[in-house]
Amino acid sequence: MGQVAVVMKIMPEDMGKFAQLKKDAVEALKPYKMEEQPVAFGIVALSLTFVVEDGVGGSDLLEAKANKLSNVASVEIVSVDRL
């Protein structure tokens, strides 16, 4: 088994609480990399990159943890690539 890079996009429910969402995501999910992605009309998505072990359900576990954060409208796994 090897490692995989998982890229996840989180859409916030309320842009007024976006800073708190970023803080909560860093504390709870511990991403390798985090970026803000402008979507439209002042809406910004959070793009998180993780490096996890292949074959242990890493992306499913990450998605479940992200859905439990407050101020999350949706969570999407954008890509999973082997390193």
PyMOL Python script that loads the backbone (N, CA, C, O; Angstrom):
from pymol import cmd

cmd.read_pdbstr("""\
ATOM      1  N   MET A   1       0.836  -1.187   0.000  1.00  0.00           N
ATOM      2  CA  MET A   1       0.000   0.000   0.000  1.00  0.00           C
ATOM      3  C   MET A   1       0.876   1.243   0.000  1.00  0.00           C
ATOM      4  O   MET A   1       2.010   1.231   0.479  1.00  0.00           O
ATOM      5  N   GLY A   2       0.325   2.304  -0.545  1.00  0.00           N
ATOM      6  CA  GLY A   2       1.041   3.564  -0.594  1.00  0.00           C
ATOM      7  C   GLY A   2       0.197   4.679  -0.020  1.00  0.00           C
ATOM      8  O   GLY A   2      -0.730   4.451   0.756  1.00  0.00           O
ATOM      9  N   GLN A   3       0.537   5.876  -0.416  1.00  0.00           N
ATOM     10  CA  GLN A   3      -0.200   7.045   0.040  1.00  0.00           C
ATOM     11  C   GLN A   3      -0.977   7.650  -1.119  1.00  0.00           C
ATOM     12  O   GLN A   3      -0.599   7.511  -2.283  1.00  0.00           O
ATOM     13  N   VAL A   4      -2.067   8.320  -0.777  1.00  0.00           N
ATOM     14  CA  VAL A   4      -2.873   9.014  -1.776  1.00  0.00           C
ATOM     15  C   VAL A   4      -3.100  10.449  -1.331  1.00  0.00           C
ATOM     16  O   VAL A   4      -3.138  10.751  -0.139  1.00  0.00           O
ATOM     17  N   ALA A   5      -3.251  11.321  -2.310  1.00  0.00           N
ATOM     18  CA  ALA A   5      -3.601  12.718  -2.056  1.00  0.00           C
ATOM     19  C   ALA A   5      -5.098  12.860  -2.299  1.00  0.00           C
ATOM     20  O   ALA A   5      -5.594  12.540  -3.379  1.00  0.00           O
ATOM     21  N   VAL A   6      -5.796  13.333  -1.305  1.00  0.00           N
ATOM     22  CA  VAL A   6      -7.245  13.532  -1.379  1.00  0.00           C
ATOM     23  C   VAL A   6      -7.516  15.029  -1.360  1.00  0.00           C
ATOM     24  O   VAL A   6      -7.081  15.733  -0.448  1.00  0.00           O
ATOM     25  N   VAL A   7      -8.238  15.518  -2.374  1.00  0.00           N
ATOM     26  CA  VAL A   7      -8.616  16.923  -2.427  1.00  0.00           C
ATOM     27  C   VAL A   7     -10.119  17.012  -2.178  1.00  0.00           C
ATOM     28  O   VAL A   7     -10.914  16.358  -2.852  1.00  0.00           O
ATOM     29  N   MET A   8     -10.493  17.832  -1.198  1.00  0.00           N
ATOM     30  CA  MET A   8     -11.881  17.985  -0.782  1.00  0.00           C
ATOM     31  C   MET A   8     -12.293  19.455  -0.890  1.00  0.00           C
ATOM     32  O   MET A   8     -11.513  20.356  -0.582  1.00  0.00           O
ATOM     33  N   LYS A   9     -13.524  19.676  -1.331  1.00  0.00           N
ATOM     34  CA  LYS A   9     -14.055  21.038  -1.395  1.00  0.00           C
ATOM     35  C   LYS A   9     -15.225  21.146  -0.423  1.00  0.00           C
ATOM     36  O   LYS A   9     -16.153  20.337  -0.451  1.00  0.00           O
ATOM     37  N   ILE A  10     -15.161  22.165   0.438  1.00  0.00           N
ATOM     38  CA  ILE A  10     -16.224  22.424   1.409  1.00  0.00           C
ATOM     39  C   ILE A  10     -16.882  23.757   1.070  1.00  0.00           C
ATOM     40  O   ILE A  10     -16.214  24.786   0.969  1.00  0.00           O
ATOM     41  N   MET A  11     -18.194  23.723   0.897  1.00  0.00           N
ATOM     42  CA  MET A  11     -18.966  24.941   0.654  1.00  0.00           C
ATOM     43  C   MET A  11     -19.601  25.368   1.980  1.00  0.00           C
ATOM     44  O   MET A  11     -20.261  24.563   2.635  1.00  0.00           O
ATOM     45  N   PRO A  12     -19.405  26.633   2.380  1.00  0.00           N
ATOM     46  CA  PRO A  12     -19.985  27.110   3.637  1.00  0.00           C
ATOM     47  C   PRO A  12     -21.465  27.469   3.484  1.00  0.00           C
ATOM     48  O   PRO A  12     -21.920  27.822   2.396  1.00  0.00           O
ATOM     49  N   GLU A  13     -22.207  27.373   4.588  1.00  0.00           N
ATOM     50  CA  GLU A  13     -23.603  27.816   4.599  1.00  0.00           C
ATOM     51  C   GLU A  13     -23.689  29.329   4.707  1.00  0.00           C
ATOM     52  O   GLU A  13     -24.555  29.955   4.095  1.00  0.00           O
ATOM     53  N   ASP A  14     -22.780  29.921   5.494  1.00  0.00           N
ATOM     54  CA  ASP A  14     -22.829  31.348   5.796  1.00  0.00           C
ATOM     55  C   ASP A  14     -21.430  31.926   5.652  1.00  0.00           C
ATOM     56  O   ASP A  14     -20.527  31.553   6.401  1.00  0.00           O
ATOM     57  N   MET A  15     -21.239  32.834   4.697  1.00  0.00           N
ATOM     58  CA  MET A  15     -19.907  33.425   4.475  1.00  0.00           C
ATOM     59  C   MET A  15     -19.473  34.288   5.662  1.00  0.00           C
ATOM     60  O   MET A  15     -18.280  34.536   5.833  1.00  0.00           O
ATOM     61  N   GLY A  16     -20.401  34.738   6.465  1.00  0.00           N
ATOM     62  CA  GLY A  16     -20.061  35.519   7.645  1.00  0.00           C
ATOM     63  C   GLY A  16     -19.314  34.711   8.692  1.00  0.00           C
ATOM     64  O   GLY A  16     -18.631  35.270   9.549  1.00  0.00           O
ATOM     65  N   LYS A  17     -19.448  33.392   8.620  1.00  0.00           N
ATOM     66  CA  LYS A  17     -18.776  32.493   9.565  1.00  0.00           C
ATOM     67  C   LYS A  17     -17.661  31.704   8.889  1.00  0.00           C
ATOM     68  O   LYS A  17     -17.244  30.663   9.397  1.00  0.00           O
ATOM     69  N   PHE A  18     -17.176  32.190   7.747  1.00  0.00           N
ATOM     70  CA  PHE A  18     -16.154  31.469   6.974  1.00  0.00           C
ATOM     71  C   PHE A  18     -14.837  31.343   7.734  1.00  0.00           C
ATOM     72  O   PHE A  18     -14.195  30.295   7.681  1.00  0.00           O
ATOM     73  N   ALA A  19     -14.429  32.391   8.437  1.00  0.00           N
ATOM     74  CA  ALA A  19     -13.169  32.345   9.195  1.00  0.00           C
ATOM     75  C   ALA A  19     -13.225  31.262  10.265  1.00  0.00           C
ATOM     76  O   ALA A  19     -12.235  30.567  10.498  1.00  0.00           O
ATOM     77  N   GLN A  20     -14.371  31.115  10.914  1.00  0.00           N
ATOM     78  CA  GLN A  20     -14.513  30.071  11.935  1.00  0.00           C
ATOM     79  C   GLN A  20     -14.490  28.685  11.294  1.00  0.00           C
ATOM     80  O   GLN A  20     -13.933  27.748  11.866  1.00  0.00           O
ATOM     81  N   LEU A  21     -15.090  28.550  10.114  1.00  0.00           N
ATOM     82  CA  LEU A  21     -15.062  27.275   9.399  1.00  0.00           C
ATOM     83  C   LEU A  21     -13.619  26.883   9.073  1.00  0.00           C
ATOM     84  O   LEU A  21     -13.236  25.724   9.236  1.00  0.00           O
ATOM     85  N   LYS A  22     -12.825  27.843   8.614  1.00  0.00           N
ATOM     86  CA  LYS A  22     -11.416  27.559   8.309  1.00  0.00           C
ATOM     87  C   LYS A  22     -10.682  27.074   9.559  1.00  0.00           C
ATOM     88  O   LYS A  22      -9.935  26.097   9.513  1.00  0.00           O
ATOM     89  N   LYS A  23     -10.904  27.764  10.665  1.00  0.00           N
ATOM     90  CA  LYS A  23     -10.245  27.398  11.916  1.00  0.00           C
ATOM     91  C   LYS A  23     -10.669  25.998  12.370  1.00  0.00           C
ATOM     92  O   LYS A  23      -9.832  25.187  12.768  1.00  0.00           O
ATOM     93  N   ASP A  24     -11.964  25.724  12.307  1.00  0.00           N
ATOM     94  CA  ASP A  24     -12.483  24.414  12.709  1.00  0.00           C
ATOM     95  C   ASP A  24     -11.949  23.300  11.807  1.00  0.00           C
ATOM     96  O   ASP A  24     -11.634  22.209  12.284  1.00  0.00           O
ATOM     97  N   ALA A  25     -11.847  23.575  10.505  1.00  0.00           N
ATOM     98  CA  ALA A  25     -11.349  22.574   9.561  1.00  0.00           C
ATOM     99  C   ALA A  25      -9.893  22.226   9.842  1.00  0.00           C
ATOM    100  O   ALA A  25      -9.508  21.058   9.780  1.00  0.00           O
ATOM    101  N   VAL A  26      -9.090  23.231  10.150  1.00  0.00           N
ATOM    102  CA  VAL A  26      -7.674  22.980  10.457  1.00  0.00           C
ATOM    103  C   VAL A  26      -7.551  22.144  11.727  1.00  0.00           C
ATOM    104  O   VAL A  26      -6.774  21.190  11.772  1.00  0.00           O
ATOM    105  N   GLU A  27      -8.312  22.497  12.754  1.00  0.00           N
ATOM    106  CA  GLU A  27      -8.238  21.778  14.027  1.00  0.00           C
ATOM    107  C   GLU A  27      -8.762  20.352  13.934  1.00  0.00           C
ATOM    108  O   GLU A  27      -8.143  19.431  14.469  1.00  0.00           O
ATOM    109  N   ALA A  28      -9.889  20.156  13.264  1.00  0.00           N
ATOM    110  CA  ALA A  28     -10.529  18.841  13.227  1.00  0.00           C
ATOM    111  C   ALA A  28      -9.960  17.909  12.158  1.00  0.00           C
ATOM    112  O   ALA A  28      -9.846  16.703  12.375  1.00  0.00           O
ATOM    113  N   LEU A  29      -9.606  18.473  11.005  1.00  0.00           N
ATOM    114  CA  LEU A  29      -9.212  17.635   9.875  1.00  0.00           C
ATOM    115  C   LEU A  29      -7.712  17.566   9.638  1.00  0.00           C
ATOM    116  O   LEU A  29      -7.220  16.603   9.048  1.00  0.00           O
ATOM    117  N   LYS A  30      -6.986  18.571  10.090  1.00  0.00           N
ATOM    118  CA  LYS A  30      -5.530  18.643   9.935  1.00  0.00           C
ATOM    119  C   LYS A  30      -5.071  18.413   8.484  1.00  0.00           C
ATOM    120  O   LYS A  30      -4.375  17.440   8.191  1.00  0.00           O
ATOM    121  N   PRO A  31      -5.472  19.325   7.585  1.00  0.00           N
ATOM    122  CA  PRO A  31      -5.100  19.157   6.171  1.00  0.00           C
ATOM    123  C   PRO A  31      -3.623  19.419   5.926  1.00  0.00           C
ATOM    124  O   PRO A  31      -2.968  20.138   6.680  1.00  0.00           O
ATOM    125  N   TYR A  32      -3.112  18.822   4.856  1.00  0.00           N
ATOM    126  CA  TYR A  32      -1.742  19.057   4.416  1.00  0.00           C
ATOM    127  C   TYR A  32      -1.635  20.463   3.821  1.00  0.00           C
ATOM    128  O   TYR A  32      -0.629  21.153   3.987  1.00  0.00           O
ATOM    129  N   LYS A  33      -2.709  20.870   3.118  1.00  0.00           N
ATOM    130  CA  LYS A  33      -2.740  22.172   2.444  1.00  0.00           C
ATOM    131  C   LYS A  33      -4.178  22.679   2.424  1.00  0.00           C
ATOM    132  O   LYS A  33      -5.121  21.897   2.306  1.00  0.00           O
ATOM    133  N   MET A  34      -4.336  24.007   2.542  1.00  0.00           N
ATOM    134  CA  MET A  34      -5.658  24.606   2.502  1.00  0.00           C
ATOM    135  C   MET A  34      -5.620  25.850   1.625  1.00  0.00           C
ATOM    136  O   MET A  34      -4.701  26.662   1.727  1.00  0.00           O
ATOM    137  N   GLU A  35      -6.631  25.996   0.758  1.00  0.00           N
ATOM    138  CA  GLU A  35      -6.739  27.157  -0.124  1.00  0.00           C
ATOM    139  C   GLU A  35      -8.182  27.628  -0.158  1.00  0.00           C
ATOM    140  O   GLU A  35      -9.112  26.855   0.069  1.00  0.00           O
ATOM    141  N   GLU A  36      -8.348  28.909  -0.445  1.00  0.00           N
ATOM    142  CA  GLU A  36      -9.677  29.459  -0.677  1.00  0.00           C
ATOM    143  C   GLU A  36      -9.908  29.526  -2.180  1.00  0.00           C
ATOM    144  O   GLU A  36      -9.042  29.992  -2.920  1.00  0.00           O
ATOM    145  N   GLN A  37     -11.067  29.065  -2.634  1.00  0.00           N
ATOM    146  CA  GLN A  37     -11.421  29.087  -4.054  1.00  0.00           C
ATOM    147  C   GLN A  37     -12.647  29.973  -4.256  1.00  0.00           C
ATOM    148  O   GLN A  37     -13.736  29.632  -3.795  1.00  0.00           O
ATOM    149  N   PRO A  38     -12.483  31.111  -4.942  1.00  0.00           N
ATOM    150  CA  PRO A  38     -13.654  31.939  -5.250  1.00  0.00           C
ATOM    151  C   PRO A  38     -14.624  31.167  -6.143  1.00  0.00           C
ATOM    152  O   PRO A  38     -14.214  30.532  -7.114  1.00  0.00           O
ATOM    153  N   VAL A  39     -15.911  31.226  -5.805  1.00  0.00           N
ATOM    154  CA  VAL A  39     -16.920  30.517  -6.583  1.00  0.00           C
ATOM    155  C   VAL A  39     -17.691  31.514  -7.435  1.00  0.00           C
ATOM    156  O   VAL A  39     -17.634  31.458  -8.663  1.00  0.00           O
ATOM    157  N   ALA A  40     -18.416  32.431  -6.786  1.00  0.00           N
ATOM    158  CA  ALA A  40     -19.180  33.458  -7.501  1.00  0.00           C
ATOM    159  C   ALA A  40     -19.815  34.415  -6.504  1.00  0.00           C
ATOM    160  O   ALA A  40     -20.213  34.010  -5.413  1.00  0.00           O
ATOM    161  N   PHE A  41     -19.906  35.679  -6.879  1.00  0.00           N
ATOM    162  CA  PHE A  41     -20.631  36.684  -6.115  1.00  0.00           C
ATOM    163  C   PHE A  41     -20.232  36.722  -4.635  1.00  0.00           C
ATOM    164  O   PHE A  41     -21.094  36.820  -3.761  1.00  0.00           O
ATOM    165  N   GLY A  42     -18.951  36.645  -4.361  1.00  0.00           N
ATOM    166  CA  GLY A  42     -18.459  36.731  -2.992  1.00  0.00           C
ATOM    167  C   GLY A  42     -18.477  35.424  -2.226  1.00  0.00           C
ATOM    168  O   GLY A  42     -18.091  35.394  -1.057  1.00  0.00           O
ATOM    169  N   ILE A  43     -18.910  34.357  -2.846  1.00  0.00           N
ATOM    170  CA  ILE A  43     -18.914  33.046  -2.191  1.00  0.00           C
ATOM    171  C   ILE A  43     -17.554  32.395  -2.413  1.00  0.00           C
ATOM    172  O   ILE A  43     -17.033  32.380  -3.528  1.00  0.00           O
ATOM    173  N   VAL A  44     -16.989  31.860  -1.336  1.00  0.00           N
ATOM    174  CA  VAL A  44     -15.671  31.231  -1.388  1.00  0.00           C
ATOM    175  C   VAL A  44     -15.784  29.821  -0.836  1.00  0.00           C
ATOM    176  O   VAL A  44     -16.384  29.605   0.217  1.00  0.00           O
ATOM    177  N   ALA A  45     -15.205  28.860  -1.548  1.00  0.00           N
ATOM    178  CA  ALA A  45     -15.153  27.474  -1.085  1.00  0.00           C
ATOM    179  C   ALA A  45     -13.797  27.227  -0.446  1.00  0.00           C
ATOM    180  O   ALA A  45     -12.823  27.924  -0.731  1.00  0.00           O
ATOM    181  N   LEU A  46     -13.750  26.247   0.403  1.00  0.00           N
ATOM    182  CA  LEU A  46     -12.511  25.857   1.056  1.00  0.00           C
ATOM    183  C   LEU A  46     -12.016  24.587   0.387  1.00  0.00           C
ATOM    184  O   LEU A  46     -12.725  23.581   0.362  1.00  0.00           O
ATOM    185  N   SER A  47     -10.803  24.623  -0.155  1.00  0.00           N
ATOM    186  CA  SER A  47     -10.198  23.465  -0.794  1.00  0.00           C
ATOM    187  C   SER A  47      -9.109  22.919   0.126  1.00  0.00           C
ATOM    188  O   SER A  47      -8.153  23.619   0.460  1.00  0.00           O
ATOM    189  N   LEU A  48      -9.268  21.664   0.530  1.00  0.00           N
ATOM    190  CA  LEU A  48      -8.336  21.034   1.457  1.00  0.00           C
ATOM    191  C   LEU A  48      -7.669  19.842   0.796  1.00  0.00           C
ATOM    192  O   LEU A  48      -8.327  19.052   0.120  1.00  0.00           O
ATOM    193  N   THR A  49      -6.365  19.711   0.991  1.00  0.00           N
ATOM    194  CA  THR A  49      -5.615  18.580   0.466  1.00  0.00           C
ATOM    195  C   THR A  49      -5.086  17.771   1.640  1.00  0.00           C
ATOM    196  O   THR A  49      -4.549  18.323   2.600  1.00  0.00           O
ATOM    197  N   PHE A  50      -5.247  16.456   1.551  1.00  0.00           N
ATOM    198  CA  PHE A  50      -4.799  15.540   2.594  1.00  0.00           C
ATOM    199  C   PHE A  50      -3.905  14.468   1.975  1.00  0.00           C
ATOM    200  O   PHE A  50      -4.069  14.116   0.807  1.00  0.00           O
ATOM    201  N   VAL A  51      -2.975  13.960   2.746  1.00  0.00           N
ATOM    202  CA  VAL A  51      -2.172  12.809   2.357  1.00  0.00           C
ATOM    203  C   VAL A  51      -2.520  11.701   3.343  1.00  0.00           C
ATOM    204  O   VAL A  51      -2.249  11.816   4.538  1.00  0.00           O
ATOM    205  N   VAL A  52      -3.127  10.620   2.834  1.00  0.00           N
ATOM    206  CA  VAL A  52      -3.571   9.514   3.683  1.00  0.00           C
ATOM    207  C   VAL A  52      -3.075   8.197   3.104  1.00  0.00           C
ATOM    208  O   VAL A  52      -2.679   8.122   1.941  1.00  0.00           O
ATOM    209  N   GLU A  53      -3.103   7.164   3.933  1.00  0.00           N
ATOM    210  CA  GLU A  53      -2.714   5.837   3.484  1.00  0.00           C
ATOM    211  C   GLU A  53      -3.793   5.269   2.561  1.00  0.00           C
ATOM    212  O   GLU A  53      -4.988   5.454   2.795  1.00  0.00           O
ATOM    213  N   ASP A  54      -3.360   4.586   1.526  1.00  0.00           N
ATOM    214  CA  ASP A  54      -4.261   3.965   0.561  1.00  0.00           C
ATOM    215  C   ASP A  54      -4.927   2.744   1.188  1.00  0.00           C
ATOM    216  O   ASP A  54      -4.284   1.974   1.902  1.00  0.00           O
ATOM    217  N   GLY A  55      -6.210   2.573   0.918  1.00  0.00           N
ATOM    218  CA  GLY A  55      -6.897   1.355   1.301  1.00  0.00           C
ATOM    219  C   GLY A  55      -7.482   1.327   2.709  1.00  0.00           C
ATOM    220  O   GLY A  55      -7.939   0.270   3.143  1.00  0.00           O
ATOM    221  N   VAL A  56      -7.488   2.413   3.425  1.00  0.00           N
ATOM    222  CA  VAL A  56      -8.068   2.395   4.772  1.00  0.00           C
ATOM    223  C   VAL A  56      -9.313   3.271   4.854  1.00  0.00           C
ATOM    224  O   VAL A  56      -9.704   3.675   5.949  1.00  0.00           O
ATOM    225  N   GLY A  57      -9.936   3.569   3.735  1.00  0.00           N
ATOM    226  CA  GLY A  57     -11.149   4.376   3.739  1.00  0.00           C
ATOM    227  C   GLY A  57     -10.918   5.818   4.116  1.00  0.00           C
ATOM    228  O   GLY A  57     -11.808   6.469   4.664  1.00  0.00           O
ATOM    229  N   GLY A  58      -9.724   6.329   3.828  1.00  0.00           N
ATOM    230  CA  GLY A  58      -9.344   7.677   4.230  1.00  0.00           C
ATOM    231  C   GLY A  58     -10.274   8.762   3.735  1.00  0.00           C
ATOM    232  O   GLY A  58     -10.646   9.650   4.503  1.00  0.00           O
ATOM    233  N   SER A  59     -10.660   8.714   2.473  1.00  0.00           N
ATOM    234  CA  SER A  59     -11.504   9.784   1.935  1.00  0.00           C
ATOM    235  C   SER A  59     -12.905   9.741   2.534  1.00  0.00           C
ATOM    236  O   SER A  59     -13.508  10.790   2.765  1.00  0.00           O
ATOM    237  N   ASP A  60     -13.428   8.555   2.788  1.00  0.00           N
ATOM    238  CA  ASP A  60     -14.758   8.443   3.409  1.00  0.00           C
ATOM    239  C   ASP A  60     -14.744   8.981   4.831  1.00  0.00           C
ATOM    240  O   ASP A  60     -15.670   9.679   5.243  1.00  0.00           O
ATOM    241  N   LEU A  61     -13.697   8.658   5.583  1.00  0.00           N
ATOM    242  CA  LEU A  61     -13.589   9.147   6.954  1.00  0.00           C
ATOM    243  C   LEU A  61     -13.449  10.662   6.985  1.00  0.00           C
ATOM    244  O   LEU A  61     -14.066  11.326   7.817  1.00  0.00           O
ATOM    245  N   LEU A  62     -12.639  11.211   6.082  1.00  0.00           N
ATOM    246  CA  LEU A  62     -12.461  12.656   6.016  1.00  0.00           C
ATOM    247  C   LEU A  62     -13.767  13.355   5.663  1.00  0.00           C
ATOM    248  O   LEU A  62     -14.109  14.386   6.242  1.00  0.00           O
ATOM    249  N   GLU A  63     -14.484  12.788   4.715  1.00  0.00           N
ATOM    250  CA  GLU A  63     -15.764  13.383   4.301  1.00  0.00           C
ATOM    251  C   GLU A  63     -16.767  13.374   5.456  1.00  0.00           C
ATOM    252  O   GLU A  63     -17.488  14.351   5.655  1.00  0.00           O
ATOM    253  N   ALA A  64     -16.817  12.293   6.208  1.00  0.00           N
ATOM    254  CA  ALA A  64     -17.725  12.203   7.344  1.00  0.00           C
ATOM    255  C   ALA A  64     -17.360  13.230   8.419  1.00  0.00           C
ATOM    256  O   ALA A  64     -18.243  13.872   8.987  1.00  0.00           O
ATOM    257  N   LYS A  65     -16.063  13.387   8.700  1.00  0.00           N
ATOM    258  CA  LYS A  65     -15.618  14.376   9.684  1.00  0.00           C
ATOM    259  C   LYS A  65     -15.959  15.795   9.228  1.00  0.00           C
ATOM    260  O   LYS A  65     -16.401  16.616  10.031  1.00  0.00           O
ATOM    261  N   ALA A  66     -15.756  16.082   7.950  1.00  0.00           N
ATOM    262  CA  ALA A  66     -16.026  17.418   7.421  1.00  0.00           C
ATOM    263  C   ALA A  66     -17.510  17.748   7.491  1.00  0.00           C
ATOM    264  O   ALA A  66     -17.873  18.890   7.769  1.00  0.00           O
ATOM    265  N   ASN A  67     -18.367  16.775   7.246  1.00  0.00           N
ATOM    266  CA  ASN A  67     -19.815  17.003   7.309  1.00  0.00           C
ATOM    267  C   ASN A  67     -20.293  17.318   8.718  1.00  0.00           C
ATOM    268  O   ASN A  67     -21.359  17.912   8.887  1.00  0.00           O
ATOM    269  N   LYS A  68     -19.525  16.932   9.735  1.00  0.00           N
ATOM    270  CA  LYS A  68     -19.900  17.195  11.126  1.00  0.00           C
ATOM    271  C   LYS A  68     -19.530  18.608  11.579  1.00  0.00           C
ATOM    272  O   LYS A  68     -19.990  19.050  12.632  1.00  0.00           O
ATOM    273  N   LEU A  69     -18.709  19.324  10.805  1.00  0.00           N
ATOM    274  CA  LEU A  69     -18.327  20.689  11.170  1.00  0.00           C
ATOM    275  C   LEU A  69     -19.543  21.606  11.049  1.00  0.00           C
ATOM    276  O   LEU A  69     -20.444  21.356  10.249  1.00  0.00           O
ATOM    277  N   SER A  70     -19.555  22.671  11.855  1.00  0.00           N
ATOM    278  CA  SER A  70     -20.657  23.626  11.746  1.00  0.00           C
ATOM    279  C   SER A  70     -20.414  24.550  10.555  1.00  0.00           C
ATOM    280  O   SER A  70     -19.271  24.752  10.142  1.00  0.00           O
ATOM    281  N   ASN A  71     -21.484  25.104  10.009  1.00  0.00           N
ATOM    282  CA  ASN A  71     -21.453  26.019   8.864  1.00  0.00           C
ATOM    283  C   ASN A  71     -21.026  25.334   7.561  1.00  0.00           C
ATOM    284  O   ASN A  71     -20.436  25.983   6.696  1.00  0.00           O
ATOM    285  N   VAL A  72     -21.308  24.050   7.406  1.00  0.00           N
ATOM    286  CA  VAL A  72     -20.968  23.328   6.177  1.00  0.00           C
ATOM    287  C   VAL A  72     -22.245  23.068   5.385  1.00  0.00           C
ATOM    288  O   VAL A  72     -23.168  22.412   5.869  1.00  0.00           O
ATOM    289  N   ALA A  73     -22.283  23.591   4.163  1.00  0.00           N
ATOM    290  CA  ALA A  73     -23.430  23.348   3.283  1.00  0.00           C
ATOM    291  C   ALA A  73     -23.250  22.044   2.525  1.00  0.00           C
ATOM    292  O   ALA A  73     -24.191  21.260   2.400  1.00  0.00           O
ATOM    293  N   SER A  74     -22.018  21.803   2.010  1.00  0.00           N
ATOM    294  CA  SER A  74     -21.749  20.572   1.282  1.00  0.00           C
ATOM    295  C   SER A  74     -20.270  20.248   1.311  1.00  0.00           C
ATOM    296  O   SER A  74     -19.420  21.124   1.471  1.00  0.00           O
ATOM    297  N   VAL A  75     -19.984  18.955   1.151  1.00  0.00           N
ATOM    298  CA  VAL A  75     -18.609  18.454   1.096  1.00  0.00           C
ATOM    299  C   VAL A  75     -18.502  17.583  -0.149  1.00  0.00           C
ATOM    300  O   VAL A  75     -19.359  16.738  -0.405  1.00  0.00           O
ATOM    301  N   GLU A  76     -17.451  17.798  -0.911  1.00  0.00           N
ATOM    302  CA  GLU A  76     -17.246  17.030  -2.144  1.00  0.00           C
ATOM    303  C   GLU A  76     -15.787  16.598  -2.228  1.00  0.00           C
ATOM    304  O   GLU A  76     -14.877  17.409  -2.057  1.00  0.00           O
ATOM    305  N   ILE A  77     -15.576  15.307  -2.495  1.00  0.00           N
ATOM    306  CA  ILE A  77     -14.233  14.818  -2.779  1.00  0.00           C
ATOM    307  C   ILE A  77     -13.979  15.108  -4.257  1.00  0.00           C
ATOM    308  O   ILE A  77     -14.647  14.555  -5.130  1.00  0.00           O
ATOM    309  N   VAL A  78     -13.012  15.974  -4.526  1.00  0.00           N
ATOM    310  CA  VAL A  78     -12.741  16.422  -5.887  1.00  0.00           C
ATOM    311  C   VAL A  78     -11.832  15.442  -6.612  1.00  0.00           C
ATOM    312  O   VAL A  78     -12.048  15.135  -7.785  1.00  0.00           O
ATOM    313  N   SER A  79     -10.803  14.948  -5.904  1.00  0.00           N
ATOM    314  CA  SER A  79      -9.913  13.984  -6.542  1.00  0.00           C
ATOM    315  C   SER A  79      -9.201  13.130  -5.506  1.00  0.00           C
ATOM    316  O   SER A  79      -9.023  13.535  -4.357  1.00  0.00           O
ATOM    317  N   VAL A  80      -8.801  11.944  -5.932  1.00  0.00           N
ATOM    318  CA  VAL A  80      -7.989  11.034  -5.132  1.00  0.00           C
ATOM    319  C   VAL A  80      -6.909  10.516  -6.073  1.00  0.00           C
ATOM    320  O   VAL A  80      -7.206   9.809  -7.036  1.00  0.00           O
ATOM    321  N   ASP A  81      -5.653  10.868  -5.794  1.00  0.00           N
ATOM    322  CA  ASP A  81      -4.543  10.487  -6.660  1.00  0.00           C
ATOM    323  C   ASP A  81      -3.468   9.780  -5.873  1.00  0.00           C
ATOM    324  O   ASP A  81      -3.119  10.200  -4.770  1.00  0.00           O
ATOM    325  N   ARG A  82      -2.942   8.708  -6.435  1.00  0.00           N
ATOM    326  CA  ARG A  82      -1.869   7.958  -5.785  1.00  0.00           C
ATOM    327  C   ARG A  82      -0.570   8.761  -5.875  1.00  0.00           C
ATOM    328  O   ARG A  82      -0.264   9.351  -6.912  1.00  0.00           O
ATOM    329  N   LEU A  83       0.180   8.775  -4.790  1.00  0.00           N
ATOM    330  CA  LEU A  83       1.466   9.485  -4.768  1.00  0.00           C
ATOM    331  C   LEU A  83       2.589   8.533  -5.133  1.00  0.00           C
ATOM    332  O   LEU A  83       3.752   8.936  -5.172  1.00  0.00           O
TER     333      LEU A  83
END
""", "prot")
cmd.dss("prot")
cmd.show_as("cartoon", "prot")
cmd.util.cbc("prot")
cmd.orient("prot")
